[in-house]
Amino acid sequence: MKILHYKESNNFLPSKRILKAIIDQERIFLECDFNTTSDFKDDFDVVYVNNLSIQARRAIRKLKSQGYPIVYQGNSNSENFRNTVRFSNLFSGLYRRFIMSSYSLADAIIVPTQHNKNMLRSYGLTQIIDVIPSPIDMKRFAYDATKVEEFREYFQLPVGQSLVIGSGHAFERKGILDFLSVARAMPDITFIWFGEADSKALPGKVTKALSQASANVIIAGHIEGRIYEGALSAADVYFYPTYEDAEVDNVIEAMASTTQVILRDIEVYRPWLSDSESCYKGDTNEDFVTLIRDSILGKITGTQQAAYKIASGYTYEMCGKLMKRTFEKVLEEDSNEH
């Protein structure tokens, strides 16, 4: 079995998230001995595609017409598009139709969570949809005192200062407004948000809230590598009050760092993360203030070890085995049809 890994030029990649996903998948292919190519002139049996773009759809439609089975990485849905950039709600219907026109070309779709599978099924997609979570390099997120020191020096944070962090694009959908509100209610604690916060793309109410953030808030922008890994290890709490997500990579990274995780109680975390067992969940900002305060003061039992155990299961080997099954199913169906 030889796989054509369809990749567009980095100039066409819509986000660092997609680039990270491609790097992860290439590592899976390498470590699990997949036979792959990115050259359309090579002989291959099946096509694997990451990119959700007009360019990708055009290329995949041509490959489909030539008889190649298609496996799509399906990490997007229209609900994830809403409450993000300016006019996202206005164009979410168009985005959903674009998703459907792309994913409908697939013989199988790989999604990172059961929630995303449910969403795609609700759109009427009937082909194979397999849940395969993103892998994590546990060594990267193991506690490293040097990384913690580098992080503290970068932000000039004293040892002993209570710290809460969150991460992701600074979208309303990801809970940035609630993050800022909770921070304002807890002025003795430092809150840092890691992620893109481009004021040109964000709606006015989000840019206004960011510009008026309380003095204990740091909007760090997009930072990864040693500084971010040090932040996860240094933080008392990883707080992520997102309203909707298809992926959970950032949460798994926090779990791998044995940082106490506090989340909004939404569908994507059910049933694999249990409240009071592998994380704490809340519904309102008042809930979050109480949970963060009680966690820092040691009034509630930490869930870090249970969370770490869950995160440690997301190995590259495990993901590779699951992906191989998906490719084999698609090829078997294709051979049966011919």
One Martini backbone bead per residue (centre of mass of N, CA, C, O) as a GRO file, in nm:
protein
  338
    1MET     BB    1   0.092   0.039   0.026
    2LYS     BB    2   0.042   0.361  -0.126
    3ILE     BB    3   0.071   0.709  -0.032
    4LEU     BB    4  -0.077   1.012  -0.108
    5HIS     BB    5   0.044   1.313   0.025
    6TYR     BB    6  -0.139   1.587   0.032
    7LYS     BB    7   0.039   1.900  -0.037
    8GLU     BB    8   0.075   2.221   0.013
    9SER     BB    9   0.197   2.500   0.007
   10ASN     BB   10   0.271   2.706   0.270
   11ASN     BB   11   0.127   2.953   0.125
   12PHE     BB   12  -0.167   2.790   0.155
   13LEU     BB   13  -0.173   2.772   0.448
   14PRO     BB   14  -0.413   2.874   0.690
   15SER     BB   15  -0.235   2.743   0.934
   16LYS     BB   16  -0.045   2.627   1.193
   17ARG     BB   17  -0.225   2.385   1.256
   18ILE     BB   18  -0.195   2.240   0.981
   19LEU     BB   19   0.110   2.217   0.985
   20LYS     BB   20   0.122   2.047   1.241
   21ALA     BB   21  -0.046   1.811   1.134
   22ILE     BB   22   0.149   1.734   0.906
   23ILE     BB   23   0.392   1.675   1.086
   24ASP     BB   24   0.257   1.452   1.251
   25GLN     BB   25   0.189   1.265   1.008
   26GLU     BB   26   0.479   1.227   0.910
   27ARG     BB   27   0.569   1.089   1.171
   28ILE     BB   28   0.384   0.852   1.156
   29PHE     BB   29   0.483   0.742   0.884
   30LEU     BB   30   0.776   0.702   0.978
   31GLU     BB   31   0.738   0.529   1.251
   32CYS     BB   32   0.519   0.322   1.084
   33ASP     BB   33   0.608   0.250   0.787
   34PHE     BB   34   0.505   0.418   0.560
   35ASN     BB   35   0.414   0.439   0.217
   36THR     BB   36   0.513   0.746   0.069
   37THR     BB   37   0.396   1.038  -0.125
   38SER     BB   38   0.408   1.374  -0.314
   39ASP     BB   39   0.406   1.246  -0.605
   40PHE     BB   40   0.197   1.232  -0.879
   41LYS     BB   41   0.396   1.041  -1.061
   42ASP     BB   42   0.357   0.825  -0.886
   43ASP     BB   43   0.281   0.533  -0.747
   44PHE     BB   44  -0.054   0.471  -0.612
   45ASP     BB   45  -0.353   0.386  -0.402
   46VAL     BB   46  -0.387   0.639  -0.203
   47VAL     BB   47  -0.542   0.936  -0.060
   48TYR     BB   48  -0.409   1.200   0.150
   49VAL     BB   49  -0.586   1.482   0.308
   50ASN     BB   50  -0.567   1.807   0.477
   51ASN     BB   51  -0.676   2.024   0.289
   52LEU     BB   52  -0.909   2.308   0.306
   53SER     BB   53  -0.948   2.386  -0.033
   54ILE     BB   54  -0.980   2.477  -0.352
   55GLN     BB   55  -0.723   2.342  -0.452
   56ALA     BB   56  -0.774   2.066  -0.323
   57ARG     BB   57  -1.049   2.001  -0.448
   58ARG     BB   58  -0.953   1.999  -0.739
   59ALA     BB   59  -0.742   1.771  -0.708
   60ILE     BB   60  -0.931   1.551  -0.582
   61ARG     BB   61  -1.136   1.534  -0.808
   62LYS     BB   62  -0.934   1.424  -1.015
   63LEU     BB   63  -0.845   1.171  -0.858
   64LYS     BB   64  -1.127   1.051  -0.835
   65SER     BB   65  -1.175   1.024  -1.149
   66GLN     BB   66  -0.918   0.812  -1.155
   67GLY     BB   67  -0.991   0.603  -0.893
   68TYR     BB   68  -0.905   0.718  -0.624
   69PRO     BB   69  -0.893   0.685  -0.303
   70ILE     BB   70  -1.020   0.891  -0.026
   71VAL     BB   71  -0.856   1.059   0.253
   72TYR     BB   72  -0.977   1.267   0.503
   73GLN     BB   73  -0.903   1.537   0.708
   74GLY     BB   74  -1.169   1.618   0.959
   75ASN     BB   75  -1.139   1.919   1.152
   76SER     BB   76  -1.401   2.053   1.031
   77ASN     BB   77  -1.666   2.298   1.106
   78SER     BB   78  -1.908   2.541   1.115
   79GLU     BB   79  -1.909   2.587   1.424
   80ASN     BB   80  -1.600   2.661   1.434
   81PHE     BB   81  -1.642   2.931   1.260
   82ARG     BB   82  -1.796   3.056   1.461
   83ASN     BB   83  -1.695   3.312   1.646
   84THR     BB   84  -1.432   3.450   1.513
   85VAL     BB   85  -1.418   3.620   1.271
   86ARG     BB   86  -1.513   3.841   1.073
   87PHE     BB   87  -1.822   3.734   0.944
   88SER     BB   88  -1.855   3.427   1.022
   89ASN     BB   89  -2.164   3.401   1.061
   90LEU     BB   90  -2.246   3.491   0.774
   91PHE     BB   91  -2.046   3.247   0.634
   92SER     BB   92  -2.114   2.959   0.756
   93GLY     BB   93  -2.291   2.838   0.532
   94LEU     BB   94  -2.075   2.840   0.311
   95TYR     BB   95  -1.871   2.670   0.467
   96ARG     BB   96  -2.044   2.418   0.485
   97ARG     BB   97  -2.064   2.370   0.178
   98PHE     BB   98  -1.761   2.341   0.137
   99ILE     BB   99  -1.718   2.100   0.317
  100MET     BB  100  -1.913   1.910   0.171
  101SER     BB  101  -1.771   1.925  -0.112
  102SER     BB  102  -1.512   1.790   0.003
  103TYR     BB  103  -1.598   1.539   0.186
  104SER     BB  104  -1.772   1.396  -0.042
  105LEU     BB  105  -1.503   1.279  -0.186
  106ALA     BB  106  -1.477   1.078   0.032
  107ASP     BB  107  -1.430   0.746   0.163
  108ALA     BB  108  -1.280   0.883   0.412
  109ILE     BB  109  -1.280   1.008   0.756
  110ILE     BB  110  -1.068   1.186   0.976
  111VAL     BB  111  -1.109   1.234   1.328
  112PRO     BB  112  -1.036   1.357   1.661
  113THR     BB  113  -1.352   1.330   1.741
  114GLN     BB  114  -1.668   1.235   1.820
  115HIS     BB  115  -1.799   1.510   1.785
  116ASN     BB  116  -1.713   1.551   1.488
  117LYS     BB  117  -1.857   1.306   1.381
  118ASN     BB  118  -2.141   1.396   1.459
  119MET     BB  119  -2.143   1.652   1.289
  120LEU     BB  120  -2.100   1.516   1.008
  121ARG     BB  121  -2.350   1.337   1.025
  122SER     BB  122  -2.553   1.584   1.044
  123TYR     BB  123  -2.483   1.659   0.731
  124GLY     BB  124  -2.498   1.356   0.575
  125LEU     BB  125  -2.253   1.186   0.613
  126THR     BB  126  -2.182   0.821   0.517
  127GLN     BB  127  -1.910   0.755   0.539
  128ILE     BB  128  -1.631   0.686   0.662
  129ILE     BB  129  -1.573   0.753   1.024
  130ASP     BB  130  -1.273   0.809   1.201
  131VAL     BB  131  -1.136   0.805   1.526
  132ILE     BB  132  -0.827   1.005   1.550
  133PRO     BB  133  -0.610   1.121   1.743
  134SER     BB  134  -0.377   1.323   1.831
  135PRO     BB  135  -0.058   1.321   1.884
  136ILE     BB  136   0.200   1.294   2.151
  137ASP     BB  137   0.492   1.434   2.298
  138MET     BB  138   0.570   1.373   2.617
  139LYS     BB  139   0.861   1.485   2.644
  140ARG     BB  140   0.798   1.785   2.582
  141PHE     BB  141   0.590   1.800   2.857
  142ALA     BB  142   0.785   1.760   3.054
  143TYR     BB  143   0.933   1.851   3.320
  144ASP     BB  144   1.135   2.168   3.303
  145ALA     BB  145   1.321   2.389   3.471
  146THR     BB  146   1.443   2.550   3.235
  147LYS     BB  147   1.179   2.625   3.095
  148VAL     BB  148   1.054   2.772   3.335
  149GLU     BB  149   1.274   2.988   3.355
  150GLU     BB  150   1.243   3.101   3.069
  151PHE     BB  151   0.953   3.189   3.104
  152ARG     BB  152   0.987   3.382   3.348
  153GLU     BB  153   1.191   3.568   3.207
  154TYR     BB  154   1.019   3.654   2.963
  155PHE     BB  155   0.778   3.769   3.177
  156GLN     BB  156   0.875   3.852   3.460
  157LEU     BB  157   0.819   3.617   3.680
  158PRO     BB  158   0.772   3.532   3.987
  159VAL     BB  159   0.815   3.327   4.224
  160GLY     BB  160   0.482   3.230   4.339
  161GLN     BB  161   0.305   3.320   4.119
  162SER     BB  162   0.002   3.298   4.026
  163LEU     BB  163  -0.112   3.077   3.746
  164VAL     BB  164  -0.294   3.130   3.435
  165ILE     BB  165  -0.372   2.945   3.136
  166GLY     BB  166  -0.422   2.989   2.780
  167SER     BB  167  -0.531   2.873   2.440
  168GLY     BB  168  -0.550   3.025   2.127
  169HIS     BB  169  -0.742   3.183   1.956
  170ALA     BB  170  -0.896   3.508   2.005
  171PHE     BB  171  -1.192   3.386   2.042
  172GLU     BB  172  -1.510   3.374   2.139
  173ARG     BB  173  -1.545   3.065   2.105
  174LYS     BB  174  -1.281   3.016   2.305
  175GLY     BB  175  -1.333   3.226   2.562
  176ILE     BB  176  -1.189   3.510   2.592
  177LEU     BB  177  -1.402   3.680   2.746
  178ASP     BB  178  -1.407   3.493   2.998
  179PHE     BB  179  -1.111   3.505   3.067
  180LEU     BB  180  -1.113   3.814   3.123
  181SER     BB  181  -1.335   3.814   3.340
  182VAL     BB  182  -1.198   3.624   3.542
  183ALA     BB  183  -0.942   3.790   3.576
  184ARG     BB  184  -1.080   4.045   3.693
  185ALA     BB  185  -1.181   3.873   3.956
  186MET     BB  186  -0.841   3.795   3.986
  187PRO     BB  187  -0.591   4.017   4.056
  188ASP     BB  188  -0.373   3.811   4.207
  189ILE     BB  189  -0.368   3.676   3.921
  190THR     BB  190  -0.205   3.543   3.650
  191PHE     BB  191  -0.292   3.590   3.301
  192ILE     BB  192  -0.235   3.380   3.007
  193TRP     BB  193  -0.255   3.422   2.649
  194PHE     BB  194  -0.210   3.188   2.387
  195GLY     BB  195  -0.230   3.353   2.073
  196GLU     BB  196  -0.386   3.475   1.828
  197ALA     BB  197  -0.445   3.863   1.799
  198ASP     BB  198  -0.584   3.992   1.535
  199SER     BB  199  -0.741   4.294   1.496
  200LYS     BB  200  -0.819   4.274   1.185
  201ALA     BB  201  -0.998   3.995   1.229
  202LEU     BB  202  -1.146   4.085   1.472
  203PRO     BB  203  -1.394   4.173   1.643
  204GLY     BB  204  -1.465   4.456   1.816
  205LYS     BB  205  -1.533   4.328   2.101
  206VAL     BB  206  -1.260   4.182   2.124
  207THR     BB  207  -1.058   4.412   2.088
  208LYS     BB  208  -1.169   4.578   2.323
  209ALA     BB  209  -1.123   4.368   2.547
  210LEU     BB  210  -0.817   4.346   2.506
  211SER     BB  211  -0.754   4.658   2.553
  212GLN     BB  212  -0.919   4.622   2.856
  213ALA     BB  213  -0.746   4.459   3.013
  214SER     BB  214  -0.631   4.366   3.287
  215ALA     BB  215  -0.326   4.388   3.460
  216ASN     BB  216  -0.319   4.050   3.492
  217VAL     BB  217  -0.291   4.047   3.174
  218ILE     BB  218  -0.154   3.837   2.906
  219ILE     BB  219  -0.097   3.882   2.559
  220ALA     BB  220   0.127   3.676   2.386
  221GLY     BB  221   0.059   3.523   2.154
  222HIS     BB  222   0.242   3.336   1.935
  223ILE     BB  223   0.373   3.062   2.128
  224GLU     BB  224   0.633   2.821   2.119
  225GLY     BB  225   0.787   2.578   2.271
  226ARG     BB  226   0.969   2.636   2.550
  227ILE     BB  227   0.788   2.861   2.662
  228TYR     BB  228   0.518   2.708   2.656
  229GLU     BB  229   0.611   2.456   2.808
  230GLY     BB  230   0.688   2.616   3.063
  231ALA     BB  231   0.406   2.730   3.121
  232LEU     BB  232   0.261   2.463   3.173
  233SER     BB  233   0.445   2.384   3.418
  234ALA     BB  234   0.399   2.660   3.589
  235ALA     BB  235   0.110   2.630   3.608
  236ASP     BB  236  -0.176   2.592   3.802
  237VAL     BB  237  -0.368   2.656   3.542
  238TYR     BB  238  -0.573   2.529   3.282
  239PHE     BB  239  -0.780   2.761   3.099
  240TYR     BB  240  -1.071   2.653   2.883
  241PRO     BB  241  -1.375   2.828   2.772
  242THR     BB  242  -1.493   2.683   2.541
  243TYR     BB  243  -1.784   2.630   2.325
  244GLU     BB  244  -1.618   2.504   2.069
  245ASP     BB  245  -1.484   2.182   1.945
  246ALA     BB  246  -1.288   1.942   1.748
  247GLU     BB  247  -1.029   1.986   1.910
  248VAL     BB  248  -0.764   1.878   2.182
  249ASP     BB  249  -0.456   1.942   2.190
  250ASN     BB  250  -0.420   2.158   2.416
  251VAL     BB  251  -0.532   1.979   2.644
  252ILE     BB  252  -0.333   1.742   2.620
  253GLU     BB  253  -0.082   1.910   2.682
  254ALA     BB  254  -0.169   1.985   2.970
  255MET     BB  255  -0.194   1.693   3.070
  256ALA     BB  256   0.110   1.619   3.008
  257SER     BB  257   0.201   1.859   3.226
  258THR     BB  258   0.039   1.837   3.495
  259THR     BB  259  -0.202   2.032   3.469
  260GLN     BB  260  -0.463   2.190   3.577
  261VAL     BB  261  -0.788   2.134   3.443
  262ILE     BB  262  -1.022   2.384   3.306
  263LEU     BB  263  -1.359   2.355   3.182
  264ARG     BB  264  -1.606   2.342   2.975
  265ASP     BB  265  -1.925   2.188   2.955
  266ILE     BB  266  -1.883   1.997   2.671
  267GLU     BB  267  -1.914   1.760   2.427
  268VAL     BB  268  -1.607   1.703   2.346
  269TYR     BB  269  -1.553   1.586   2.663
  270ARG     BB  270  -1.749   1.360   2.593
  271PRO     BB  271  -1.654   1.099   2.809
  272TRP     BB  272  -1.325   1.124   2.841
  273LEU     BB  273  -1.389   1.366   3.046
  274SER     BB  274  -1.411   1.382   3.395
  275ASP     BB  275  -1.551   1.524   3.645
  276SER     BB  276  -1.318   1.520   3.912
  277GLU     BB  277  -1.099   1.319   3.760
  278SER     BB  278  -0.952   1.476   3.481
  279CYS     BB  279  -1.119   1.733   3.566
  280TYR     BB  280  -1.273   2.056   3.551
  281LYS     BB  281  -1.615   2.179   3.538
  282GLY     BB  282  -1.800   2.449   3.382
  283ASP     BB  283  -2.055   2.719   3.301
  284THR     BB  284  -1.949   2.968   3.461
  285ASN     BB  285  -1.766   3.224   3.584
  286GLU     BB  286  -1.823   3.150   3.875
  287ASP     BB  287  -1.720   2.865   3.856
  288PHE     BB  288  -1.428   2.935   3.767
  289VAL     BB  289  -1.341   3.102   4.007
  290THR     BB  290  -1.378   2.877   4.215
  291LEU     BB  291  -1.198   2.657   4.085
  292ILE     BB  292  -0.936   2.817   4.076
  293ARG     BB  293  -0.915   2.889   4.373
  294ASP     BB  294  -0.936   2.599   4.491
  295SER     BB  295  -0.691   2.486   4.343
  296ILE     BB  296  -0.470   2.680   4.452
  297LEU     BB  297  -0.561   2.615   4.765
  298GLY     BB  298  -0.637   2.298   4.787
  299LYS     BB  299  -0.968   2.230   4.803
  300ILE     BB  300  -0.912   2.038   4.564
  301THR     BB  301  -0.864   1.763   4.388
  302GLY     BB  302  -0.640   1.655   4.187
  303THR     BB  303  -0.631   1.544   3.818
  304GLN     BB  304  -0.348   1.497   3.680
  305GLN     BB  305  -0.292   1.187   3.672
  306ALA     BB  306  -0.536   1.102   3.505
  307ALA     BB  307  -0.472   1.287   3.265
  308TYR     BB  308  -0.192   1.175   3.198
  309LYS     BB  309  -0.285   0.888   3.128
  310ILE     BB  310  -0.452   0.970   2.885
  311ALA     BB  311  -0.232   1.120   2.718
  312SER     BB  312  -0.028   0.866   2.700
  313GLY     BB  313  -0.215   0.716   2.474
  314TYR     BB  314  -0.121   0.935   2.240
  315THR     BB  315   0.043   0.781   2.021
  316TYR     BB  316   0.198   0.729   1.726
  317GLU     BB  317   0.146   0.426   1.710
  318MET     BB  318  -0.159   0.428   1.757
  319CYS     BB  319  -0.233   0.617   1.521
  320GLY     BB  320  -0.107   0.443   1.298
  321LYS     BB  321  -0.285   0.191   1.330
  322LEU     BB  322  -0.555   0.338   1.272
  323MET     BB  323  -0.482   0.448   0.991
  324LYS     BB  324  -0.427   0.177   0.856
  325ARG     BB  325  -0.717   0.072   0.881
  326THR     BB  326  -0.848   0.286   0.705
  327PHE     BB  327  -0.693   0.229   0.443
  328GLU     BB  328  -0.776  -0.070   0.424
  329LYS     BB  329  -1.082  -0.025   0.403
  330VAL     BB  330  -1.077   0.143   0.143
  331LEU     BB  331  -0.936  -0.069  -0.036
  332GLU     BB  332  -1.144  -0.292   0.004
  333GLU     BB  333  -1.387  -0.141  -0.112
  334ASP     BB  334  -1.258  -0.084  -0.388
  335SER     BB  335  -1.217  -0.385  -0.470
  336ASN     BB  336  -1.520  -0.467  -0.450
  337GLU     BB  337  -1.615  -0.261  -0.677
  338HIS     BB  338  -1.390  -0.405  -0.892
   0.00000   0.00000   0.00000
